[in-house]
Amino acid sequence: ITCLFSGRLPASLRNRGTIAMLTFTTWLLICVPFSVWPGGSVTKFRTEWIFSVGVFLIVAAGAASIKNLFDYAGAIAWATIFVNFVLVRYGKEQNLRGTLEFEGSLSNPNYAALYLLLGLPFLIFWVRTRGPITARGLIGLANAGLLAVLIVTRTGSRSGLLSLMVLTLLLLAGTKFHVWTSLLICLTLGAALMVPFIPNYLIYRYGTLLNSSEVHGGEAENSTNARKEVLNESLGLTLKHPVVGVGPGQFRVAAAAQSKDEGVRALWLETHNTYTQISSETGIVGLLLYLSMIFFSLVPVWKDLRLARRTGNRLPQHEYARALLICSAGLLTNCIFTSVAYQYYWPLLCGLGVAYQRVTNTRTTTATPFRLMRTPAVS
Protein backbone atom coordinates (compact mmCIF):
# COMPACT_ATOMS: atom_id res chain seq x y z
CA ILE A 1 0.00 0.00 0.00
CA THR A 2 2.86 2.37 0.86
CA CYS A 3 4.53 1.65 -2.48
CA LEU A 4 1.25 2.27 -4.30
CA PHE A 5 0.55 5.68 -2.77
CA SER A 6 4.18 6.76 -3.02
CA GLY A 7 4.05 6.34 -6.79
CA ARG A 8 6.85 3.80 -6.88
CA LEU A 9 4.62 0.87 -7.87
CA PRO A 10 3.25 2.54 -11.03
CA ALA A 11 6.81 3.51 -11.97
CA SER A 12 7.94 -0.10 -11.49
CA LEU A 13 5.06 -1.39 -13.58
CA ARG A 14 6.36 0.59 -16.54
CA ASN A 15 9.67 -1.27 -16.46
CA ARG A 16 10.11 -3.82 -19.25
CA GLY A 17 11.17 -6.48 -16.75
CA THR A 18 7.90 -6.03 -14.86
CA ILE A 19 5.92 -6.11 -18.09
CA ALA A 20 7.63 -9.37 -19.06
CA MET A 21 6.85 -10.85 -15.63
CA LEU A 22 3.18 -9.88 -15.83
CA THR A 23 2.99 -11.21 -19.40
CA PHE A 24 4.43 -14.53 -18.25
CA THR A 25 1.86 -14.56 -15.44
CA THR A 26 -0.91 -14.05 -17.98
CA TRP A 27 0.54 -16.82 -20.11
CA LEU A 28 0.43 -19.20 -17.14
CA LEU A 29 -3.29 -18.52 -16.82
CA ILE A 30 -3.75 -19.16 -20.54
CA CYS A 31 -1.96 -22.50 -20.19
CA VAL A 32 -4.14 -23.71 -17.31
CA PRO A 33 -7.20 -24.81 -19.40
CA PHE A 34 -4.88 -26.88 -21.63
CA SER A 35 -3.14 -28.56 -18.70
CA VAL A 36 -3.19 -32.35 -18.31
CA TRP A 37 -4.53 -31.61 -14.81
CA PRO A 38 -6.05 -28.10 -14.64
CA GLY A 39 -6.74 -28.35 -10.91
CA GLY A 40 -3.10 -29.11 -10.18
CA SER A 41 -1.98 -26.19 -12.33
CA VAL A 42 -4.34 -23.83 -10.49
CA THR A 43 -2.87 -25.02 -7.20
CA LYS A 44 0.68 -24.46 -8.45
CA PHE A 45 -0.24 -20.97 -9.64
CA ARG A 46 -2.04 -20.07 -6.42
CA THR A 47 0.43 -21.52 -3.91
CA GLU A 48 3.76 -20.64 -5.56
CA TRP A 49 3.66 -18.19 -8.43
CA ILE A 50 1.27 -15.65 -6.86
CA PHE A 51 3.64 -15.39 -3.90
CA SER A 52 6.57 -14.92 -6.30
CA VAL A 53 4.73 -12.13 -8.11
CA GLY A 54 4.15 -10.43 -4.78
CA VAL A 55 7.85 -10.70 -3.91
CA PHE A 56 8.78 -9.19 -7.28
CA LEU A 57 6.45 -6.20 -6.97
CA ILE A 58 7.24 -5.44 -3.32
CA VAL A 59 10.99 -5.56 -3.90
CA ALA A 60 10.81 -3.63 -7.18
CA ALA A 61 8.67 -0.84 -5.72
CA GLY A 62 9.95 -0.86 -2.14
CA ALA A 63 13.25 0.96 -2.62
CA ALA A 64 13.04 4.74 -2.44
CA SER A 65 16.77 5.46 -2.55
CA ILE A 66 20.15 3.85 -3.12
CA LYS A 67 20.42 3.40 0.63
CA ASN A 68 17.38 1.13 0.43
CA LEU A 69 19.22 -0.99 -2.15
CA PHE A 70 21.97 -1.39 0.42
CA ASP A 71 19.31 -2.36 2.95
CA TYR A 72 18.15 -5.10 0.57
CA ALA A 73 21.70 -6.39 0.27
CA GLY A 74 22.11 -6.35 4.05
CA ALA A 75 18.84 -8.21 4.57
CA ILE A 76 19.94 -10.98 2.22
CA ALA A 77 23.34 -11.18 3.94
CA TRP A 78 21.77 -11.45 7.40
CA ALA A 79 19.32 -14.08 6.14
CA THR A 80 22.27 -16.10 4.84
CA ILE A 81 23.95 -15.86 8.24
CA PHE A 82 20.74 -17.15 9.82
CA VAL A 83 20.66 -20.10 7.40
CA ASN A 84 24.29 -20.82 8.27
CA PHE A 85 23.38 -20.91 11.96
CA VAL A 86 20.33 -23.12 11.43
CA LEU A 87 22.28 -25.65 9.37
CA VAL A 88 25.12 -25.80 11.90
CA ARG A 89 22.82 -25.99 14.92
CA TYR A 90 20.03 -28.23 13.66
CA GLY A 91 21.57 -30.04 10.71
CA LYS A 92 22.00 -33.79 10.80
CA GLU A 93 23.36 -36.44 8.50
CA GLN A 94 20.95 -38.52 6.51
CA ASN A 95 22.58 -40.78 3.92
CA LEU A 96 25.70 -38.78 4.82
CA ARG A 97 24.15 -35.59 3.44
CA GLY A 98 23.24 -32.54 5.46
CA THR A 99 19.53 -32.19 6.28
CA LEU A 100 17.48 -30.65 9.08
CA GLU A 101 15.62 -32.27 11.93
CA PHE A 102 12.38 -30.53 10.96
CA GLU A 103 10.34 -30.21 7.80
CA GLY A 104 10.92 -27.37 5.37
CA SER A 105 12.86 -26.40 2.28
CA LEU A 106 16.14 -26.46 4.21
CA SER A 107 15.63 -30.18 4.83
CA ASN A 108 16.46 -30.64 1.13
CA PRO A 109 20.27 -30.44 0.74
CA ASN A 110 20.01 -28.96 -2.77
CA TYR A 111 17.74 -26.13 -1.62
CA ALA A 112 19.90 -25.55 1.44
CA ALA A 113 22.92 -25.13 -0.85
CA LEU A 114 20.94 -22.78 -3.09
CA TYR A 115 19.96 -20.54 -0.17
CA LEU A 116 23.59 -20.25 0.86
CA LEU A 117 24.79 -19.57 -2.68
CA LEU A 118 22.36 -16.71 -3.22
CA GLY A 119 23.72 -14.98 -0.13
CA LEU A 120 27.43 -15.38 -0.87
CA PRO A 121 27.83 -12.33 -3.19
CA PHE A 122 26.08 -10.11 -0.65
CA LEU A 123 28.35 -11.27 2.16
CA ILE A 124 31.32 -10.30 -0.03
CA PHE A 125 29.47 -7.05 -0.77
CA TRP A 126 29.89 -6.22 2.92
CA VAL A 127 33.63 -6.89 2.67
CA ARG A 128 34.05 -4.68 -0.39
CA THR A 129 31.97 -1.75 0.91
CA ARG A 130 32.85 -1.86 4.62
CA GLY A 131 36.42 -3.11 4.41
CA PRO A 132 37.78 -6.56 5.31
CA ILE A 133 38.94 -5.57 8.82
CA THR A 134 35.73 -3.90 9.98
CA ALA A 135 33.17 -5.70 12.12
CA ARG A 136 30.71 -6.12 9.25
CA GLY A 137 33.50 -7.12 6.86
CA LEU A 138 34.81 -9.79 9.23
CA ILE A 139 31.28 -11.13 9.72
CA GLY A 140 30.90 -11.34 5.94
CA LEU A 141 34.24 -13.12 5.46
CA ALA A 142 33.63 -15.59 8.29
CA ASN A 143 30.17 -16.53 7.07
CA ALA A 144 31.32 -16.75 3.45
CA GLY A 145 33.94 -19.27 4.54
CA LEU A 146 31.44 -21.19 6.67
CA LEU A 147 29.01 -21.17 3.76
CA ALA A 148 31.55 -22.78 1.44
CA VAL A 149 32.42 -25.42 4.05
CA LEU A 150 28.76 -26.30 4.61
CA ILE A 151 28.05 -26.64 0.89
CA VAL A 152 31.04 -28.89 0.24
CA THR A 153 31.16 -31.00 3.42
CA ARG A 154 27.51 -31.19 4.47
CA THR A 155 24.98 -30.78 1.66
CA GLY A 156 26.61 -33.03 -0.95
CA SER A 157 24.87 -30.94 -3.59
CA ARG A 158 26.65 -31.29 -6.92
CA SER A 159 24.74 -28.37 -8.39
CA GLY A 160 25.73 -26.38 -5.32
CA LEU A 161 29.39 -27.25 -5.79
CA LEU A 162 29.37 -26.20 -9.46
CA SER A 163 27.54 -22.98 -8.66
CA LEU A 164 29.99 -22.25 -5.85
CA MET A 165 32.89 -22.61 -8.28
CA VAL A 166 31.21 -20.21 -10.74
CA LEU A 167 30.49 -17.66 -8.02
CA THR A 168 34.05 -17.87 -6.69
CA LEU A 169 35.55 -17.21 -10.13
CA LEU A 170 33.22 -14.26 -10.71
CA LEU A 171 33.94 -12.80 -7.29
CA LEU A 172 37.66 -12.98 -8.03
CA ALA A 173 37.23 -11.41 -11.46
CA GLY A 174 37.87 -7.70 -11.72
CA THR A 175 40.05 -7.46 -8.62
CA LYS A 176 43.63 -6.23 -8.67
CA PHE A 177 46.23 -8.85 -9.54
CA HIS A 178 47.85 -8.98 -6.10
CA VAL A 179 44.46 -9.23 -4.41
CA TRP A 180 43.35 -11.90 -6.88
CA THR A 181 46.53 -13.90 -6.33
CA SER A 182 46.30 -13.67 -2.54
CA LEU A 183 42.67 -14.75 -2.52
CA LEU A 184 43.38 -17.61 -4.91
CA ILE A 185 46.19 -18.88 -2.67
CA CYS A 186 43.94 -18.69 0.38
CA LEU A 187 41.15 -20.50 -1.43
CA THR A 188 43.53 -23.23 -2.59
CA LEU A 189 44.88 -23.75 0.93
CA GLY A 190 41.37 -23.70 2.34
CA ALA A 191 40.20 -26.31 -0.16
CA ALA A 192 43.19 -28.52 0.65
CA LEU A 193 42.48 -28.28 4.38
CA MET A 194 38.81 -29.05 3.75
CA VAL A 195 39.37 -32.32 1.86
CA PRO A 196 40.08 -34.51 4.95
CA PHE A 197 36.75 -33.44 6.44
CA ILE A 198 34.68 -34.41 3.39
CA PRO A 199 33.02 -37.83 3.89
CA ASN A 200 34.17 -40.49 1.42
CA TYR A 201 30.61 -40.84 0.15
CA LEU A 202 30.49 -37.17 -0.82
CA ILE A 203 33.86 -37.39 -2.58
CA TYR A 204 32.44 -40.29 -4.57
CA ARG A 205 29.27 -38.29 -5.22
CA TYR A 206 31.19 -35.28 -6.50
CA GLY A 207 33.28 -37.63 -8.64
CA THR A 208 30.20 -38.54 -10.67
CA LEU A 209 30.32 -35.01 -12.09
CA LEU A 210 33.42 -36.03 -13.99
CA ASN A 211 32.69 -39.66 -14.79
CA SER A 212 29.74 -41.76 -13.66
CA SER A 213 30.55 -44.75 -15.86
CA GLU A 214 33.29 -46.20 -13.67
CA VAL A 215 31.05 -47.02 -10.71
CA HIS A 216 27.67 -48.69 -10.75
CA GLY A 217 24.68 -49.11 -8.48
CA GLY A 218 25.34 -46.27 -6.06
CA GLU A 219 22.79 -43.64 -5.08
CA ALA A 220 24.83 -40.90 -6.71
CA GLU A 221 25.01 -42.69 -10.06
CA ASN A 222 21.33 -43.65 -9.88
CA SER A 223 20.52 -40.00 -9.26
CA THR A 224 22.64 -38.94 -12.23
CA ASN A 225 20.95 -41.46 -14.53
CA ALA A 226 17.49 -40.44 -13.32
CA ARG A 227 18.29 -36.78 -13.99
CA LYS A 228 19.37 -37.61 -17.53
CA GLU A 229 16.17 -39.56 -18.10
CA VAL A 230 13.84 -36.83 -16.85
CA LEU A 231 15.79 -34.28 -18.89
CA ASN A 232 15.11 -36.30 -22.02
CA GLU A 233 11.46 -36.65 -21.02
CA SER A 234 11.13 -32.88 -20.51
CA LEU A 235 12.68 -32.19 -23.90
CA GLY A 236 10.35 -34.74 -25.49
CA LEU A 237 7.29 -33.17 -23.88
CA THR A 238 8.47 -29.73 -25.03
CA LEU A 239 8.57 -30.93 -28.63
CA LYS A 240 5.23 -32.70 -28.22
CA HIS A 241 3.53 -29.65 -26.65
CA PRO A 242 5.53 -26.68 -27.96
CA VAL A 243 2.89 -23.97 -27.53
CA VAL A 244 1.19 -24.27 -24.13
CA GLY A 245 3.06 -27.23 -22.65
CA VAL A 246 1.50 -29.82 -20.36
CA GLY A 247 0.39 -27.26 -17.77
CA PRO A 248 2.13 -25.37 -14.94
CA GLY A 249 3.53 -27.83 -12.40
CA GLN A 250 2.33 -30.89 -14.31
CA PHE A 251 5.52 -32.36 -15.75
CA ARG A 252 5.49 -35.34 -13.37
CA VAL A 253 1.86 -36.14 -14.18
CA ALA A 254 2.43 -35.90 -17.93
CA ALA A 255 5.67 -37.89 -17.78
CA ALA A 256 3.99 -40.61 -15.71
CA ALA A 257 1.12 -40.84 -18.22
CA GLN A 258 3.64 -41.10 -21.06
CA SER A 259 5.55 -43.84 -19.24
CA LYS A 260 2.33 -45.76 -18.71
CA ASP A 261 1.55 -45.59 -22.42
CA GLU A 262 5.06 -46.86 -23.18
CA GLY A 263 4.76 -49.67 -20.63
CA VAL A 264 7.66 -48.52 -18.46
CA ARG A 265 7.90 -47.58 -14.80
CA ALA A 266 7.31 -43.90 -14.10
CA LEU A 267 9.97 -42.00 -12.13
CA TRP A 268 7.65 -39.31 -10.73
CA LEU A 269 10.52 -36.81 -10.57
CA GLU A 270 10.77 -33.13 -11.39
CA THR A 271 12.78 -32.08 -14.44
CA HIS A 272 15.82 -31.03 -12.37
CA ASN A 273 16.27 -28.28 -14.96
CA THR A 274 14.41 -25.00 -14.62
CA TYR A 275 14.61 -24.17 -18.31
CA THR A 276 13.11 -27.45 -19.53
CA GLN A 277 10.64 -27.31 -16.64
CA ILE A 278 9.25 -24.09 -18.09
CA SER A 279 9.40 -25.22 -21.72
CA SER A 280 7.67 -28.54 -21.03
CA GLU A 281 4.99 -27.05 -18.76
CA THR A 282 4.28 -23.70 -20.46
CA GLY A 283 5.68 -24.24 -23.94
CA ILE A 284 8.40 -22.43 -25.81
CA VAL A 285 6.41 -19.21 -25.56
CA GLY A 286 6.48 -19.47 -21.78
CA LEU A 287 10.24 -20.07 -21.80
CA LEU A 288 10.84 -17.00 -23.96
CA LEU A 289 8.69 -14.85 -21.67
CA TYR A 290 10.48 -16.12 -18.56
CA LEU A 291 13.90 -15.42 -20.08
CA SER A 292 12.64 -11.98 -21.15
CA MET A 293 11.81 -11.22 -17.52
CA ILE A 294 15.38 -12.05 -16.54
CA PHE A 295 16.87 -10.19 -19.51
CA PHE A 296 14.99 -6.91 -19.12
CA SER A 297 15.40 -6.90 -15.34
CA LEU A 298 19.14 -7.55 -15.17
CA VAL A 299 20.83 -6.66 -18.45
CA PRO A 300 20.34 -2.88 -17.89
CA VAL A 301 22.06 -3.34 -14.52
CA TRP A 302 24.99 -5.03 -16.28
CA LYS A 303 25.17 -2.24 -18.88
CA ASP A 304 25.29 0.40 -16.15
CA LEU A 305 28.09 -1.46 -14.36
CA ARG A 306 30.02 -1.90 -17.60
CA LEU A 307 29.71 1.81 -18.40
CA ALA A 308 30.97 2.71 -14.92
CA ARG A 309 34.00 0.49 -15.40
CA ARG A 310 34.80 1.96 -18.79
CA THR A 311 34.52 5.56 -17.61
CA GLY A 312 36.18 4.94 -14.25
CA ASN A 313 33.16 6.45 -12.49
CA ARG A 314 32.62 3.62 -9.99
CA LEU A 315 30.11 4.58 -7.32
CA PRO A 316 29.05 2.54 -4.28
CA GLN A 317 25.79 1.45 -5.92
CA HIS A 318 27.85 -0.35 -8.54
CA GLU A 319 29.06 -2.74 -5.82
CA TYR A 320 25.41 -3.61 -5.26
CA ALA A 321 25.01 -4.13 -9.01
CA ARG A 322 28.09 -6.38 -9.05
CA ALA A 323 26.77 -8.53 -6.20
CA LEU A 324 23.35 -8.83 -7.85
CA LEU A 325 24.79 -9.86 -11.22
CA ILE A 326 27.16 -12.43 -9.69
CA CYS A 327 24.26 -13.85 -7.68
CA SER A 328 22.21 -14.07 -10.90
CA ALA A 329 25.04 -15.87 -12.71
CA GLY A 330 25.15 -18.42 -9.89
CA LEU A 331 21.40 -18.97 -10.12
CA LEU A 332 21.61 -19.33 -13.91
CA THR A 333 24.12 -22.12 -13.34
CA ASN A 334 22.14 -23.74 -10.56
CA CYS A 335 18.95 -23.75 -12.64
CA ILE A 336 20.59 -26.24 -15.01
CA PHE A 337 20.24 -28.80 -12.20
CA THR A 338 17.21 -27.67 -10.17
CA SER A 339 13.48 -27.10 -10.80
CA VAL A 340 12.70 -23.70 -9.27
CA ALA A 341 10.72 -21.98 -12.03
CA TYR A 342 7.74 -20.91 -9.92
CA GLN A 343 9.54 -20.27 -6.65
CA TYR A 344 10.59 -16.79 -5.63
CA TYR A 345 14.33 -16.95 -6.48
CA TRP A 346 14.21 -15.38 -9.93
CA PRO A 347 11.37 -12.96 -9.10
CA LEU A 348 13.41 -11.75 -6.12
CA LEU A 349 16.56 -11.11 -8.16
CA CYS A 350 14.59 -9.57 -11.02
CA GLY A 351 12.76 -7.33 -8.56
CA LEU A 352 16.13 -6.20 -7.18
CA GLY A 353 17.20 -5.40 -10.74
CA VAL A 354 14.07 -3.37 -11.47
CA ALA A 355 14.50 -1.48 -8.19
CA TYR A 356 18.09 -0.64 -9.16
CA GLN A 357 17.00 0.66 -12.56
CA ARG A 358 14.26 2.82 -11.11
CA VAL A 359 16.35 4.30 -8.29
CA THR A 360 19.48 5.01 -10.29
CA ASN A 361 17.51 6.49 -13.20
CA THR A 362 15.79 9.00 -10.92
CA ARG A 363 18.93 10.17 -9.14
CA THR A 364 22.03 12.04 -10.25
CA THR A 365 25.23 10.07 -10.68
CA THR A 366 27.13 12.08 -8.10
CA ALA A 367 28.32 10.59 -4.84
CA THR A 368 25.52 10.07 -2.33
CA PRO A 369 25.60 11.40 1.23
CA PHE A 370 24.65 8.16 2.98
CA ARG A 371 27.15 6.96 5.55
CA LEU A 372 26.97 3.34 4.40
CA MET A 373 28.13 4.17 0.90
CA ARG A 374 31.87 4.12 1.22
CA THR A 375 34.45 3.65 -1.47
CA PRO A 376 34.98 -0.10 -1.99
CA ALA A 377 37.88 -1.42 0.03
CA VAL A 378 38.74 -3.97 -2.65
CA SER A 379 38.77 -3.11 -6.35
Buried (B, 14 or more C-beta within 10 A) or exposed (E): EEBEEEEBBEBBBEBBBBBBBBBBBEBBEBBBEBBBBBEBBBEBBEEBBEBBBEBBBBBBBBBBEBBBBBBBBBEBBBBBBEBBEBBEEEBEEEEBBBBBEEEEEBBBBBBBBBBBBBBBBBBBBBBBBBBBEBEBBBBBBEBBBBBBBBBBBBBBBBBBBBBBEBBBEBBBEBBEEEEBEEBBEEBEEEEEEBEEEBBEBBEBBBBBEEEBEEEEEBBBBEBBEEBEBBBEBBBBBBEEBBEBBBBBBBBBBBBBBBBEEEEEEBBEBBBBBBBBBBBBBBBBBBBBBBBBBBBBBBBBBBEBBEEBEEEEEBBBBBBBBBBBBBBBBBBBBBBBBBBBBBBBBBBBBBBBBBBBBBBBEEEEEEEBEEEBBBEBBBE
